[in-house]
Amino acid sequence: MPTKQYPAPGWRDYIAQWLDSLKAGAYAASTINTRRCQLTAISQALGGSPLDVEAVT
């Protein structure tokens, strides 16, 4: 059984708020879970704050 992963501390509130908006938008539970897993992995890889992330063009 896989262990539960948690977002990096600087990302937790942002991810929780975004997931709440998906719930309010009536997204499927499977979609919300997938997005949570993806953002958790990204937050752990990048650390810091999501406000520090910049696009590379």
C-alpha positions as CSV (number, residue, x, y, z in Angstrom):
1,M,0.0,0.0,0.0
2,P,1.5,3.4,-1.0
3,T,2.1,5.9,1.8
4,K,0.2,9.2,1.8
5,Q,2.1,12.1,0.4
6,Y,1.7,15.6,1.6
7,P,2.4,18.9,-0.2
8,A,5.4,21.0,0.6
9,P,4.4,23.4,3.5
10,G,4.5,26.6,1.3
11,W,2.0,24.9,-1.1
12,R,-0.6,23.4,1.3
13,D,-3.1,26.3,1.5
14,Y,-2.9,27.1,-2.2
15,I,-3.5,23.4,-3.2
16,A,-6.4,23.1,-0.7
17,Q,-8.1,26.2,-2.0
18,W,-7.7,25.1,-5.6
19,L,-9.1,21.7,-4.8
20,D,-12.0,23.3,-3.1
21,S,-12.7,25.3,-6.2
22,L,-12.7,22.1,-8.2
23,K,-15.2,20.5,-5.8
24,A,-17.4,23.6,-6.1
25,G,-17.2,23.2,-9.9
26,A,-18.6,19.6,-9.5
27,Y,-15.5,17.9,-10.9
28,A,-15.4,14.2,-10.5
29,A,-13.7,12.9,-7.3
30,S,-11.2,10.9,-9.5
31,T,-10.2,14.1,-11.3
32,I,-9.7,16.0,-8.0
33,N,-7.6,13.1,-6.6
34,T,-5.5,13.1,-9.7
35,R,-4.9,16.8,-9.5
36,R,-4.1,16.6,-5.8
37,C,-1.5,13.9,-6.5
38,Q,0.1,15.8,-9.4
39,L,0.3,19.1,-7.4
40,T,1.7,17.3,-4.4
41,A,4.5,15.8,-6.4
42,I,5.2,19.1,-8.1
43,S,5.3,20.9,-4.7
44,Q,7.7,18.3,-3.3
45,A,10.0,18.6,-6.3
46,L,10.1,22.4,-6.3
47,G,9.7,23.2,-2.7
48,G,9.5,26.9,-1.7
49,S,6.3,28.7,-2.6
50,P,4.1,28.4,-5.7
51,L,4.4,32.2,-6.0
52,D,8.1,31.6,-6.9
53,V,7.4,29.5,-9.9
54,E,7.9,31.1,-13.3
55,A,7.1,30.0,-16.8
56,V,10.0,29.3,-19.2
57,T,9.3,30.6,-22.7
